[in-house]
């Protein structure tokens, strides 16, 4: 399964970014193959608006089936859900640990966005 993790850096040892739409990076991990790809999200870091939607589309375009992040706003949540992507919020620590928790089934899937739009 491909899992996208919002991250502050491009490595599995990077800290999970608490923001989805304005995350600096997305680590796209293939949990079955044990491979990952770091995708820079620079186009959305300073976007005046639409960062969540554009970041969600970026994740969709990379074939993610789940997202692990600190927080996810309503617009990004709707785009991800419409694409059939499972969303897990309140994720922290380093990316590799977050992926292990996901694989172990110890993360709870979000039923709705957990922050308002334009959350900083």
C-alpha positions in Angstrom: 0.0 0.0 0.0 1.2 3.5 -0.8 1.1 5.8 2.2 1.9 9.5 2.1 3.3 11.1 5.3 3.6 14.9 5.7 7.2 15.6 6.7 9.5 18.4 7.6 12.3 16.8 5.5 13.0 14.3 2.8 14.1 11.3 4.9 12.4 8.5 6.9 14.1 10.0 9.9 12.4 13.4 9.3 9.8 14.7 11.7 6.1 14.4 10.7 4.9 17.8 9.7 1.8 18.9 11.7 0.4 20.6 8.6 -0.9 18.7 5.7 -1.4 21.4 3.1 1.7 23.3 3.9 4.0 20.4 4.7 7.5 20.9 3.3 7.6 17.3 2.0 5.6 14.2 1.5 7.2 10.9 2.0 5.4 8.4 -0.2 6.1 5.0 1.1 5.3 1.6 -0.4 4.7 -0.4 2.7 4.9 -3.7 0.9 8.0 -3.1 -1.1 9.8 -1.1 1.7 10.6 1.7 -0.7 9.9 5.4 -0.4 10.0 8.6 -2.5 10.4 12.1 -1.1 8.2 14.7 -2.9 8.9 18.4 -2.2 5.8 20.4 -1.6 7.4 23.9 -2.2 4.7 25.2 -4.5 2.2 25.1 -1.6 4.3 26.4 1.3 3.5 30.0 0.6 0.3 29.7 -1.4 -2.2 32.4 -0.5 -5.0 29.9 -0.7 -5.7 26.4 -2.0 -2.6 24.7 -0.4 -4.7 21.9 1.1 -6.5 21.1 -2.2 -3.3 21.3 -4.2 -1.4 19.1 -1.7 -4.2 16.6 -1.7 -4.1 16.5 -5.5 -0.3 15.9 -5.3 -0.8 13.0 -3.0 -3.6 11.6 -5.2 -1.3 11.9 -8.3 1.4 9.8 -6.5 -1.1 7.0 -6.0 -1.3 7.2 -2.2 -4.0 5.1 -0.5 -3.6 6.6 3.0 -2.3 9.9 4.5 -0.5 10.2 7.8 -0.3 13.8 9.1 -0.6 16.0 12.2 -3.7 17.9 11.0 -5.9 18.1 7.9 -8.3 20.9 7.0 -11.8 20.5 5.5 -10.9 21.2 1.8 -8.0 18.8 1.7 -10.0 16.2 3.7 -12.8 16.4 1.1 -10.4 15.9 -1.9 -8.6 13.0 -0.2 -11.9 11.3 0.8 -13.3 11.8 -2.7 -10.3 10.0 -4.0 -10.8 7.1 -1.6 -7.7 7.9 0.5 -7.8 7.0 4.2 -6.7 9.9 6.5 -5.0 9.6 9.8 -4.4 12.8 11.9 -2.7 13.5 15.2 0.3 11.7 14.0 3.7 12.9 15.3 7.3 11.7 15.8 9.5 10.7 12.9 8.2 9.3 9.6 9.6 5.8 10.1 7.8 5.5 13.5 4.5 6.8 12.0 4.7 4.2 9.2 5.4 1.4 11.8 2.4 2.5 13.8 0.3 2.5 10.6 1.4 -1.0 9.7 0.7 -2.2 13.2 -2.8 -0.9 13.0 -2.4 1.4 16.0 -3.5 4.6 14.3 -7.2 5.6 14.1 -8.7 6.8 10.9 -10.2 10.3 11.0 -13.9 10.7 10.4 -13.6 14.4 9.6 -11.2 17.3 9.3 -9.6 18.2 12.6 -8.8 21.9 12.0 -10.5 24.8 10.2 -9.4 26.0 6.8 -6.4 28.4 6.7 -5.0 26.9 9.9 -1.4 27.9 10.3 
